[in-house]
Amino acid sequence: MTWGQEPGYGAGAPVRRGGRSMLRSWLLAGVIVIGFALAAIVLAVYYGATLGVVTSLLAVLLAALPLGIVIPTFLWLDRFEAEPTRYLVVAFGWGALVAALLAGIFNTGANIAFQAATGAPETAGLATAVFSAPLVEEGVKGLLVLLVWRLRRREFDGIIDGMVYAGIVAAGFAFTENIQYLGMAYADGGDGALTGTFIARCLFTPFAHPIFTVMTGIGIGVAATTRSRVLRVVAPIAGYALAVLLHAIWNLAAVTGGAGLLTVYLLVEVPIFIAFIALVVWARRREGRLIGRYLSAYADAGWLSPSEVQMLSTMAGRRSARVWARTNGRSALASMRTFQDSASELALLRARMHHSAADDQALATERELLDSLTLRRREFLGAY
């Protein structure tokens, strides 16, 4: 394996966070856990009171099935520069608990206001579905993506990260929403209604919410990598507006039902889904090309070998390298994985620096990642 030859730079001391930084991290983690726990309790009490325990558990089981398709899709997209698992768990929890609870509160309030204004429950329901729900739901889902970008910029590298966080948040939101719809269908119409709702929401449209929210994620991803101050503001707003529009069109078709729903599904939703899959494939290939382009400068400087750059810029090369490392033991494989992740993060950091979109700690982060590459290389080559 020629890509495993060491260029010859020494590793610096790893960067350690201070006690105050660790304290802030633990306090933030505590707030997140408590907030999610409270939201989970409220939702559990609500579903238990309105649907019953048995119906709620059945709905939870069925609502979890689409996650076996949706979550792996976004994890596949995230393979070049995998996001920390804890962040993805927080994203899913935000969608399933916090966003679902906030959306339920605001949508209920909007429905009450519409009924008071119109005096017609059906009109109020239509207005809530078409106007309130898209605005509120895409707002509370997209808020998590915005927070990750603003508060954890080191973990947010651009369009793919925006898509991944948006997709995971939306998957969590759809999971909780499906519990409600499946439970209500079973309570009102028995097995037949439950089967129809499961087919419509979990089999035919499992990517509906992720497709909507991914538009916001793309907008925030563009903002994270541009040097234009105007685009940093306009891109997230435009992405959110597109997410709301797609969501509103789908809700309008769902409320009207019948031939209108089938027409929108075939002529709008199916083409959008095909375009979404094409976008996912294109985005991953684009990230591979970006990694190869921006790592080339480090090869020229001697931090990486040209063969390492070639390996790191394709998933096939990465898989081959991991297979080779596995033959030397689990520790070598773990070091290879970290080497690949650090290289991806370094390349995407370099891309942000090139576009003047990196934070003030970029140079320190760059050095830390370079030291990590050197140390991990020595580990999987058995230098220690």
Beta strands, then each sheet from edge to edge (+ up, - down):
end
